[in-house]
Amino acid sequence: MTLTLLLVAMVVLTRAADAAKQTEAEEVNVVEKRGWLCSSGWTWYDWRCFRFVPRPLTWFAAEENCRSMKAHLASVHSAEEYHHIQKMIADQTPVYPTAWLGGTDSVQEGEWLWADGSRFLFSHWCKGEPNNHGNQDCLAISGKKCWDDQLCDNKKQSICVMSWSSFD
């Protein structure tokens, strides 16, 4: 009886160890896949790759720069994603800059659209924004870590996003 219990215990422990190894291998595979999907300089979040671009450009030049990398200026779809973008910026620069995101209301004043064509459902405007002061049509993260409409011709750093559909 004791021998039987020992054999059963060994079988159970062996299966548990094998399951743990498989889970660990799957986790490594996911990490490798994520690393493979996001090239060097890009960070992964929720099936999209983000990149902070420190070179100051106008909003339109920043969008063209992102497009040259098969990306767009970043759209933001949740508070969690926005916090990821903030952390990515903080990890790369000692001073929190004003940086372009992909939002614009240049087509219809007050109707904000994302450059990547996704729906504009989440926002994090600074108090009193957007105010369209002097015909401000482009969206930037301010140094206060909230959103501000800015003049599109101003030169700022930017954040690009590459969506899953761009990986093909």
Secondary structure, DSSP 8 states (H G I E B T S, - for coil): -HHHHHHHHHHHHHHHHHHHHHHHHHHHHHHHHHHHHS-TT-EEETTEEEEEEEEEE-HHHHHHHHHHTT-EE----SHHHHHHHHHHHHHH-SS---EEEEEE-SSSTT--EETTS-------B-TT----TTS--EEEE-TTSSEEEE-TTS-EEEEEEEEGGGG-
